[in-house]
Amino acid sequence: MKATYVALTIFAIIVLINLGCRHEIQFPKTSGGGSDTSGTTTPTPPPPPPITGSACSPDTVYFTNVILPLLTSNCAMSGCHNGTSGGDAGDYTLNTYAGIMKIVSPGNASGSKLVSVISNGSMPPKGHTAITTAQLTQIKTWINQGALNNTCTSSSCDTTNVTYANSITPILQSNCTGCHSGGSPSGGVDLTTYANVLIQINNGKLWGDVSHASGYNAMPVGGASLSACDLNIINNWIKKGAPNN
């Protein structure tokens, strides 16, 4: 009799507890996740990984790697098409993809104003180094390939066999000598000869500018920084004494 009474008492307590605690089931909250009709939560997926440039193809001309630095150097110097300072700043901004596309007809280089003004010699203006035939060919090829806002990552970066003629000069020609050449070079700095480049090496300005170091003028003006590969090439060449090799 006593055992039966104890059992009934325990049963009654359990019933009361269940009645007292009955409420709507709370599902765990999610930050941005959804839920289906059964009430189960859908976790928010992690953000996608950053998109990086594909490996460079020798048959493709890339905007970020070739076209942007070329036009920034040759067309967006101080007082010209840079969107910020004097001169023609208000008409075309040629250090951005959107600005460049205003005078480009994708797939049609011959019908693009950019090609026309370079071919007839009106751009770059007198007093500045003209865009070479090889550089114009690169621009035409890029346009005929669709004028894409594309980029690539070099599969190799040789920072060991660095020479002034084969390593440093091409970097300067692509990124710097459009401004720093001719009869009126930007800032009075001409970077078309080894002697002049060495002056900027010895006073620390070349490395300070291209590395965007504090207290220096970030170069190229209005454009993206040089690639990590180019910066390493320049740095290693300077550490080796900046030889004229």
Secondary structure as UniProt FT lines:
FT   HELIX           2..20
FT   TURN            37..38
FT   STRAND          54..55
FT   TURN            58..59
FT   HELIX           63..67
FT   HELIX           68..75
FT   TURN            78..79
FT   TURN            87..91
FT   TURN            94..95
FT   HELIX           97..100
FT   HELIX           101..103
FT   TURN            106..107
FT   HELIX           109..111
FT   HELIX           113..119
FT   TURN            120..121
FT   TURN            126..127
FT   HELIX           133..144
FT   TURN            145..146
FT   STRAND          152..153
FT   HELIX           164..168
FT   HELIX           169..175
FT   TURN            176..179
FT   HELIX           186..188
FT   HELIX           194..202
FT   TURN            203..204
FT   HELIX           205..210
FT   TURN            211..212
FT   TURN            214..215
FT   TURN            221..222
FT   HELIX           228..239
FT   TURN            240..241
//
